[in-house]
Amino acid sequence: MTSQTAPVVSLQPPKDVDFTELEAELSKIWQAFNALGDQGSVPAATRAATFSLLIYEPEETQLLLAALGFYTGPIDGIAGPRMEAALMEAQKAYGLPVTGKPNPQTLDSLREAYAKLRAERGEKTSENSNTRIQYALDARGSIADEIAARNPCRIITLFPVTGVDAGVSAQVSAYCPVQKHSDSTLVCCEYITLTGTAEALERAGGMISALLIGELPKFLWWKATPDINQGLFKRLSEQCNSVIVDSSTFNSPQEDLLKLSNFIDAGIPVADLNWRRLAAWQELTAEAFDPPQRRAALKDVDRVTIDYEQGNPAQALMFLGWLASRLHWQPVSYQNEGGDYQIERIKFVTEDQRPVDAELAGIPTADWGDIPGDLVALRLSSTNPEADCNTVLCSETTGCMRMEAHGGAQAYRIQQVAPLSDLKAEALLAQQLQRWGRDMLYEESMAVTGQILKLPVP
């Protein structure tokens, strides 16, 4: 789908600066631009006064693409069409398969080319002292522009890298989305990019915190496994209004979901972009029991089957936590059977002590989407043959074949869930940046998910 976001103006292309002089350098950018504005040669511009966004980005592909001249947009750790186009150009240049997707082979080639570039220029940092407006970005738009259109005041991206600990290097830039309703005023965002080993960034944690603009909401998008024992994460999470994660990227989903549950218990405000992908499934499940006679039959539901794309059970576990929290089920046992479908079985008891059995199944599929672990199908049923609660939901792309294979399909209410291909992390992040408060439904659901994951596994 083509992005409809406004074009972005480069007020200041990325410029290497000394870490201790970041604020002074940003002031110079505005002073130089204001001098040009006074001459009437450029539109008036103001710095946004909305929120600060911190991004912890352990994937260095975008940084290398920019350093090598393939990528011209903001260095913000955000993927999108512009970065995909840059990857394709780099892959062509290095004779690699042209996929537009980051992969180890491409990353190795970028690292090698960057090391050669640094050697050729004698390890000197690049300098760009010309402050001027540049309309130099491709016309296809970018998800990064969606976030820029929310007018963040400052985006600080932390890039941990491996290798020798040489402290923290810094880069500043400024970009302004051109609003369609006015081409005479620009509302701009400052970008600060900090690069160093994880240890160097942690040592600089106090200075990083000082870069957050006081009195404004602060978001932390942690694009790695969150760890309360890591000093930098602990410091930044305590100072931000919301910690944003995406559990679809977790390497150890069960373990990391339990960490999230513990963070919430500890009072850390957490938002999971993967939780937002469940909205359509939750809405259709609730809608299926809107009729009074079916609502009364909810108490008869005692069998739950959830299929998801094999690879990450986070969505399935969170959906089950949501369902159990709404119906007041208490988890009592958790068993991981494994096998081709990576079967997990969870038993609950209802408020009146009736047993409920749930099965989670990872479905092998050759048609992997961009989001690991998307839900495929859901079946709610009852051991009571007279109960009017049988319900099947399934995605249009996969269908309900496995659910219908269990028989009795004619007695089920069957609905299809629209494909969720547009719910990538960057689009969901743009929406999340409009929410300051806590999500009590998410926290209540995660409390039950946490209870499930704390059960002993035989």
C-alpha positions as CSV (number, residue, x, y, z in Angstrom):
1,M,0.0,0.0,0.0
2,T,1.4,3.4,-1.0
3,S,2.1,5.7,1.9
4,Q,0.0,8.9,1.9
5,T,2.3,10.7,4.4
6,A,3.6,14.2,3.7
7,P,7.1,14.6,2.2
8,V,9.9,15.3,4.7
9,V,12.3,18.2,4.4
10,S,15.9,17.8,5.5
11,L,16.7,20.9,7.6
12,Q,20.0,19.4,8.6
13,P,21.5,16.2,7.1
14,P,23.2,13.9,9.5
15,K,26.3,15.6,11.0
16,D,28.9,14.0,13.2
17,V,29.5,16.0,16.5
18,D,31.2,15.5,19.8
19,F,28.9,13.8,22.3
20,T,29.4,16.6,24.9
21,E,28.4,19.3,22.4
22,L,25.1,17.9,21.2
23,E,22.9,20.6,22.7
24,A,25.2,23.4,21.4
25,E,25.2,21.8,17.9
26,L,21.4,21.6,17.8
27,S,21.2,25.3,18.8
28,K,23.6,26.1,15.9
29,I,21.2,24.4,13.5
30,W,18.3,26.5,14.6
31,Q,20.3,29.7,14.7
32,A,21.6,29.1,11.1
33,F,18.1,28.3,9.9
34,N,16.5,31.3,11.6
35,A,19.1,33.5,9.9
36,L,18.0,32.1,6.5
37,G,14.3,32.5,7.5
38,D,14.9,36.2,8.4
39,Q,16.0,36.7,4.8
40,G,12.6,35.4,3.5
41,S,14.2,32.6,1.5
42,V,12.7,29.6,3.4
43,P,9.5,28.9,5.2
44,A,9.2,29.7,8.9
45,A,10.0,26.8,11.2
46,T,9.4,25.8,14.8
47,R,10.6,22.9,16.8
48,A,7.8,20.6,17.9
49,A,6.8,20.6,21.5
50,T,4.9,17.3,21.8
51,F,7.0,14.3,23.1
52,S,10.4,12.7,23.0
53,L,11.0,9.3,21.6
54,L,13.9,7.1,22.6
55,I,14.7,4.1,20.4
56,Y,17.1,1.3,21.4
57,E,18.0,-0.2,18.0
58,P,20.4,-3.2,18.2
59,E,20.2,-3.7,14.4
60,E,22.8,-1.5,12.7
61,T,21.8,-1.9,9.0
62,Q,20.2,1.5,8.6
63,L,23.2,3.3,10.2
64,L,25.6,1.6,7.8
65,L,23.3,2.3,4.8
66,A,23.4,6.0,5.6
67,A,27.1,6.1,6.2
68,L,27.7,4.5,2.8
69,G,25.3,6.9,1.0
70,F,22.5,4.4,0.2
71,Y,20.0,5.8,2.7
72,T,19.1,9.5,2.8
73,G,16.3,9.6,5.4
74,P,16.4,10.2,9.2
75,I,18.6,7.8,11.2
76,D,15.8,6.7,13.5
77,G,16.0,2.9,13.5
78,I,12.6,2.7,11.7
79,A,12.2,0.4,8.7
80,G,10.0,1.4,5.8
81,P,9.9,1.8,2.0
82,R,12.8,4.2,1.9
83,M,15.1,1.8,3.8
84,E,13.9,-1.1,1.7
85,A,14.8,0.9,-1.5
86,A,18.3,1.6,0.1
87,L,18.8,-2.1,0.9
88,M,17.9,-3.0,-2.7
89,E,20.5,-0.5,-4.1
90,A,23.2,-1.8,-1.7
91,Q,22.4,-5.4,-2.6
92,K,22.7,-4.6,-6.3
93,A,26.0,-2.8,-5.6
94,Y,27.5,-5.7,-3.8
95,G,26.2,-8.4,-6.1
96,L,23.9,-9.9,-3.5
97,P,20.3,-11.3,-4.0
98,V,18.1,-8.3,-4.2
99,T,15.4,-8.7,-1.5
100,G,15.1,-5.3,0.1
101,K,15.3,-7.1,3.4
102,P,18.1,-7.1,6.0
103,N,20.0,-10.3,6.3
104,P,23.4,-11.5,7.7
105,Q,25.0,-11.5,4.2
106,T,24.0,-8.0,3.5
107,L,25.0,-6.8,6.9
108,D,28.5,-8.4,6.5
109,S,28.9,-6.6,3.1
110,L,27.9,-3.3,4.6
111,R,30.3,-3.7,7.6
112,E,33.1,-4.6,5.2
113,A,32.4,-1.6,3.0
114,Y,32.1,0.8,5.9
115,A,35.5,-0.4,7.4
116,K,37.1,0.2,4.0
117,L,35.6,3.6,3.8
118,R,36.9,4.6,7.3
119,A,40.3,3.3,6.4
120,E,40.3,5.4,3.2
121,R,39.5,8.6,5.0
122,G,41.9,7.9,7.9
123,E,39.2,7.3,10.5
124,K,38.1,10.9,10.2
125,T,34.4,11.7,10.8
126,S,32.5,13.3,8.0
127,E,31.7,17.0,8.2
128,N,28.8,18.8,6.8
129,S,28.7,22.5,7.8
130,N,26.2,23.7,5.3
131,T,22.9,24.2,6.9
132,R,20.3,24.3,4.1
133,I,16.9,22.9,3.2
134,Q,17.0,19.8,1.0
135,Y,14.0,18.2,-0.7
136,A,15.9,15.1,-1.5
137,L,13.8,12.1,-0.4
138,D,12.1,9.6,-2.6
139,A,8.4,10.1,-3.4
140,R,7.1,6.8,-2.2
141,G,6.9,7.9,1.4
142,S,7.9,6.1,4.5
143,I,6.4,4.8,7.7
144,A,9.1,7.0,9.4
145,D,7.2,9.9,7.9
146,E,4.0,8.7,9.7
147,I,5.8,9.1,12.9
148,A,7.3,12.4,11.9
149,A,3.8,13.6,11.1
150,R,3.0,13.1,14.8
151,N,5.5,16.0,15.3
152,P,7.8,14.5,17.9
153,C,10.1,17.0,19.5
154,R,13.2,14.9,19.6
155,I,14.0,11.3,18.6
156,I,17.1,9.8,20.2
157,T,18.3,6.5,18.7
158,L,20.8,4.3,20.5
159,F,22.8,2.0,18.3
160,P,24.8,-0.6,20.3
161,V,27.6,-2.1,18.3
162,T,30.2,-4.8,18.8
163,G,33.9,-4.3,18.8
164,V,36.4,-2.2,20.7
165,D,34.9,0.1,23.3
166,A,35.8,3.6,22.0
167,G,33.1,5.6,23.9
168,V,30.0,7.0,22.3
169,S,29.9,8.8,19.0
170,A,27.1,11.2,18.1
171,Q,25.3,12.5,15.1
172,V,22.6,15.2,14.8
173,S,20.1,16.0,12.1
174,A,16.7,17.8,11.8
175,Y,13.7,16.9,9.6
176,C,10.4,18.5,9.1
177,P,7.3,17.0,7.5
178,V,5.6,19.3,5.1
179,Q,2.0,19.7,6.2
180,K,-0.5,19.7,3.3
181,H,-2.6,22.5,4.9
182,S,0.3,24.9,4.9
183,D,3.6,25.2,3.0
184,S,4.6,28.3,4.9
185,T,5.3,26.8,8.3
186,L,7.5,23.8,9.2
187,V,7.2,21.9,12.5
188,C,10.5,20.1,12.9
189,C,12.0,17.2,14.8
190,E,15.5,16.9,16.0
191,Y,17.3,13.5,15.6
192,I,20.2,12.5,17.8
193,T,22.0,9.2,16.9
194,L,24.3,7.7,19.5
195,T,26.6,4.8,18.7
196,G,28.8,2.7,20.9
197,T,29.2,-0.6,22.6
198,A,26.4,-1.6,24.9
199,E,28.8,-0.9,27.8
200,A,29.7,2.5,26.5
201,L,26.0,3.5,26.1
202,E,25.3,2.2,29.6
203,R,28.1,4.4,31.0
204,A,26.6,7.3,29.3
205,G,23.1,6.6,30.6
206,G,23.0,9.7,32.7
207,M,23.9,12.0,29.8
208,I,21.3,10.2,27.6
209,S,18.6,10.8,30.2
210,A,19.6,14.5,30.2
211,L,18.8,14.7,26.5
212,L,15.2,14.0,27.1
213,I,13.2,17.2,27.1
214,G,11.7,17.9,30.5
215,E,7.9,18.5,31.0
216,L,7.1,16.6,27.8
217,P,5.9,12.9,27.5
218,K,8.7,10.5,26.9
219,F,8.4,7.2,25.1
220,L,11.0,4.4,25.0
221,W,10.8,2.0,22.1
222,W,13.0,-0.9,23.2
223,K,13.7,-3.0,20.1
224,A,15.4,-5.8,22.0
225,T,14.6,-8.2,24.8
226,P,13.9,-5.9,27.8
227,D,15.9,-6.7,30.9
228,I,15.3,-4.9,34.2
229,N,18.8,-5.9,35.3
230,Q,20.4,-4.0,32.5
231,G,21.4,-0.6,33.8
232,L,20.5,1.4,30.7
233,F,17.1,-0.2,30.4
234,K,16.3,0.3,34.1
235,R,17.4,4.0,34.0
236,L,15.5,4.9,30.9
237,S,12.3,2.9,31.7
238,E,12.0,4.6,35.0
239,Q,12.2,8.0,33.3
240,C,9.8,7.4,30.5
241,N,6.0,7.5,30.5
242,S,5.7,4.3,28.4
243,V,8.1,1.5,27.4
244,I,7.1,0.2,24.0
245,V,8.1,-3.3,22.9
246,D,7.1,-5.8,20.2
247,S,6.8,-9.3,21.5
248,S,6.7,-10.7,17.9
249,T,10.5,-10.2,17.8
250,F,11.2,-12.0,21.1
251,N,13.7,-14.8,20.8
252,S,12.4,-16.6,23.9
253,P,8.7,-15.6,23.8
254,Q,7.5,-17.4,27.0
255,E,10.4,-16.2,29.1
256,D,10.2,-12.6,27.8
257,L,6.4,-12.4,28.1
258,L,6.8,-13.4,31.7
259,K,9.3,-10.5,32.1
260,L,6.8,-8.1,30.7
261,S,4.2,-9.4,33.2
262,N,6.7,-8.8,36.0
263,F,7.4,-5.3,34.7
264,I,3.7,-4.4,34.8
265,D,3.5,-5.9,38.3
266,A,6.4,-3.6,39.3
267,G,4.5,-0.6,38.0
268,I,6.5,-0.1,34.8
269,P,4.1,1.2,32.1
270,V,4.4,-1.2,29.2
271,A,2.8,-1.2,25.7
272,D,3.3,-4.2,23.4
273,L,2.7,-3.5,19.7
274,N,2.0,-7.2,19.2
275,W,-1.0,-6.8,21.5
276,R,-2.5,-4.3,19.1
277,R,-2.5,-7.0,16.4
278,L,-5.1,-8.9,18.4
279,A,-7.8,-6.2,18.2
280,A,-9.7,-7.7,15.3
281,W,-9.7,-11.2,16.9
282,Q,-10.9,-9.7,20.2
283,E,-13.6,-7.6,18.6
284,L,-15.0,-10.5,16.6
285,T,-14.9,-12.9,19.5
286,A,-16.9,-10.4,21.6
287,E,-19.3,-9.8,18.7
288,A,-20.0,-13.5,18.3
289,F,-21.5,-13.5,21.8
290,D,-23.5,-10.2,21.5
291,P,-26.9,-11.9,21.0
292,P,-28.5,-12.5,24.4
293,Q,-28.9,-16.2,24.0
294,R,-25.3,-16.7,23.0
295,R,-24.1,-14.5,25.8
296,A,-25.8,-16.7,28.3
297,A,-24.0,-19.7,26.7
298,L,-20.6,-18.2,27.4
299,K,-20.5,-20.1,30.6
300,D,-20.6,-23.4,28.7
301,V,-17.3,-22.7,26.8
302,D,-14.9,-25.2,28.1
303,R,-12.7,-26.0,25.1
304,V,-10.4,-23.5,23.4
305,T,-8.1,-24.1,20.4
306,I,-5.8,-21.4,19.0
307,D,-3.7,-21.9,15.9
308,Y,-0.9,-19.5,15.1
309,E,1.9,-19.3,12.5
310,Q,4.7,-21.4,13.9
311,G,7.6,-19.4,15.3
312,N,6.3,-17.3,18.1
313,P,3.4,-18.1,20.5
314,A,3.2,-14.6,22.0
315,Q,0.0,-13.6,20.3
316,A,-1.7,-16.9,21.2
317,L,-0.6,-16.7,24.8
318,M,-1.8,-13.0,25.1
319,F,-5.1,-13.8,23.5
320,L,-5.7,-16.7,25.8
321,G,-4.8,-14.5,28.8
322,W,-7.3,-11.9,27.5
323,L,-10.1,-14.5,27.1
324,A,-9.4,-16.1,30.5
325,S,-9.3,-12.6,32.2
326,R,-12.7,-11.7,30.7
327,L,-14.3,-15.0,31.7
328,H,-12.6,-15.2,35.1
329,W,-10.8,-18.5,34.5
330,Q,-7.9,-19.4,36.8
331,P,-5.0,-21.3,35.2
332,V,-4.0,-24.5,37.0
333,S,-1.7,-26.4,34.8
334,Y,0.6,-25.8,31.7
335,Q,2.0,-28.6,29.6
336,N,4.3,-28.3,26.5
337,E,3.9,-31.4,24.3
338,G,6.1,-30.1,21.5
339,G,5.9,-32.2,18.3
340,D,5.3,-30.9,14.7
341,Y,2.7,-28.5,15.9
342,Q,4.5,-27.4,19.1
343,I,1.4,-28.2,21.1
344,E,0.9,-26.4,24.4
345,R,-2.0,-27.4,26.7
346,I,-3.3,-25.2,29.5
347,K,-6.0,-26.1,32.0
348,F,-8.2,-23.6,33.8
349,V,-11.0,-23.7,36.3
350,T,-14.0,-21.4,36.2
351,E,-15.5,-19.5,39.2
352,D,-17.8,-22.4,39.8
353,Q,-14.9,-24.9,39.6
354,R,-15.7,-26.3,36.1
355,P,-12.6,-27.5,34.1
356,V,-11.6,-25.7,30.9
357,D,-9.0,-27.1,28.4
358,A,-7.1,-24.9,26.0
359,E,-4.7,-26.0,23.2
360,L,-2.2,-23.8,21.4
361,A,-0.8,-25.1,18.1
362,G,2.0,-23.7,16.0
363,I,1.0,-24.3,12.3
364,P,3.9,-24.9,9.9
365,T,3.4,-22.7,6.8
366,A,5.6,-21.9,3.8
367,D,3.8,-18.5,3.4
368,W,5.5,-16.6,6.3
369,G,4.3,-13.1,6.8
370,D,6.4,-10.2,8.1
371,I,5.1,-10.8,11.7
372,P,6.1,-14.1,13.3
373,G,3.3,-15.9,15.1
374,D,0.2,-14.2,13.7
375,L,-3.0,-15.9,14.8
376,V,-4.5,-18.3,12.1
377,A,-7.7,-19.6,13.7
378,L,-9.6,-19.9,16.9
379,R,-12.3,-22.3,18.0
380,L,-14.5,-22.0,21.1
381,S,-16.6,-25.0,22.0
382,S,-18.3,-27.0,24.8
383,T,-18.5,-30.6,26.0
384,N,-22.2,-29.8,26.4
385,P,-23.9,-30.8,23.1
386,E,-26.8,-28.5,23.8
387,A,-24.7,-25.3,24.3
388,D,-25.0,-22.6,21.7
389,C,-21.5,-21.3,22.1
390,N,-19.5,-23.0,19.3
391,T,-17.5,-20.3,17.4
392,V,-14.7,-20.4,14.8
393,L,-12.7,-17.4,13.7
394,C,-10.0,-17.7,11.0
395,S,-7.9,-15.5,8.8
396,E,-8.9,-15.2,5.1
397,T,-5.4,-16.1,4.0
398,T,-5.4,-19.5,5.7
399,G,-9.0,-20.5,6.2
400,C,-10.6,-22.8,8.8
401,M,-9.7,-26.2,7.3
402,R,-8.1,-27.6,10.5
403,M,-10.9,-26.3,12.7
404,E,-13.6,-27.7,10.4
405,A,-11.8,-31.0,10.2
406,H,-12.9,-31.7,13.8
407,G,-16.4,-32.1,12.6
408,G,-19.6,-30.4,13.6
409,A,-18.8,-27.3,11.5
410,Q,-22.4,-26.8,10.6
411,A,-23.1,-26.1,14.3
412,Y,-20.5,-23.4,14.5
413,R,-20.7,-19.7,14.0
414,I,-17.8,-19.1,11.6
415,Q,-16.4,-15.7,10.8
416,Q,-13.3,-14.5,8.9
417,V,-10.8,-12.0,10.3
418,A,-9.4,-9.6,7.7
419,P,-5.7,-10.0,6.9
420,L,-3.5,-8.0,9.2
421,S,-0.7,-7.3,6.7
422,D,-0.8,-3.6,7.4
423,L,-0.2,-3.9,11.1
424,K,3.6,-3.7,11.0
425,A,5.5,-2.4,14.0
426,E,6.2,1.0,12.5
427,A,2.5,1.7,11.7
428,L,1.4,0.5,15.2
429,L,4.1,2.6,16.8
430,A,2.8,5.7,15.1
431,Q,-0.6,5.0,16.6
432,Q,0.9,4.1,20.0
433,L,2.6,7.5,20.2
434,Q,-0.9,9.1,20.5
435,R,-1.6,7.2,23.8
436,W,-0.2,8.5,27.0
437,G,-2.1,6.4,29.6
438,R,-1.9,2.8,30.7
439,D,-4.0,0.1,29.0
440,M,-5.8,-1.6,31.8
441,L,-7.3,-4.3,29.6
442,Y,-3.8,-5.2,28.4
443,E,-2.5,-5.2,32.0
444,E,-5.3,-7.4,33.3
445,S,-4.8,-9.9,30.4
446,M,-1.0,-10.0,30.9
447,A,-1.6,-10.7,34.6
448,V,-3.3,-14.0,33.6
449,T,-0.7,-14.7,30.9
450,G,1.9,-14.3,33.6
451,Q,0.1,-16.7,35.8
452,I,0.1,-19.3,33.0
453,L,3.8,-18.9,32.4
454,K,4.6,-19.2,36.1
455,L,3.0,-22.6,36.3
456,P,5.5,-25.5,36.5
457,V,5.9,-27.3,33.2
458,P,6.2,-31.1,33.6
